[in-house]
Amino acid sequence: MEIKLSPQQKNKLRQKLIAMFLDDFDEELSDFKADQILDAFVEKLGPEIYNTAIQDMKAYLLNQLEDLDAIFEK
C-alpha cells in the first residue's frame, strides 16, 4: 500500500520534522534532508501505523455497536 501526502500535509510534516530535529537533537535539517527522512518514514513505517489505526477504529466501532445492541435489548 502506498501512502500519499498532499503537498500541504508534506510541508506541514516537513516543518514539524525540522523543528523536532532542532529541539531534540540540536541539528538543523535542510528541506531536502527533511523530505528524505519523511519519505523514508512514510514508506517504512506508514503502512504499519495505518493498519494499526484501522484495527483500533474497527475495535472501537464494534464496541460502540455492542453498546447500542445492549441499549435496544432492554
N, C-alpha and C positions, 0 to 999 in steps of 0.2 A: 504494500500500500504506500502510495506517495502522498505526503502531506504538503500542501501548497499554502504558502502565506501570501496575503495581499501585500502590495508594496507598503501600505500604511502599517500593517502588522509587522512586517520585516523591519521597517525603520524604527518603530517603537521598541521592538525587542533588541535591535542593534544598540540603541541608545541606553537601554537598561543594562545590556551586557558590558558596554564601555564603562558605565558608571560603577557596575559591580566590580569589575577588574581594578578600577582606580581605588575604590573604597576598601575592598577586601585584600587586594594583593599589591596595592601601590604601583600598579603597572598601567601605563597608557596603551590603549589599543587604537590602531587606525581603523577607519571604517572597513577597509579591505580585510584586515585580520579578524575583526569582529564578525564580518559576514562569513568568513571561512569557518569560524568556530560555531556560529549559529547554524550554518548549513550542516555541519557535521552532527551537531546535537539533534537537529530535526530529523536527519536521516537515520541516525543510530539509536536515538532514544525516543523519538516522537511516536513511532508505532506502538511501542510498549506502553507509554503513558496514555496514548489514545485508547488502546484496548482496555487498560485498567479503568479509565474513566467511563467507558461504555459499560463494563461489567458492574461498576459501582452504581451507575444510573439504573441499570436493569434491576439490580437488587433493591434499590430504593423504590422503584416503581412497583415491583412485585409486592413489597412490604405495604405500600400505600393501598394496593388493590386488596390485599388481605384485610387491612383495616376497614376498607369500605365494605367488604363482604361481611365482616363481623357486625358492622352497624346495621346492615339490612337484614341480618339473620334474626335479630331480636324481635 
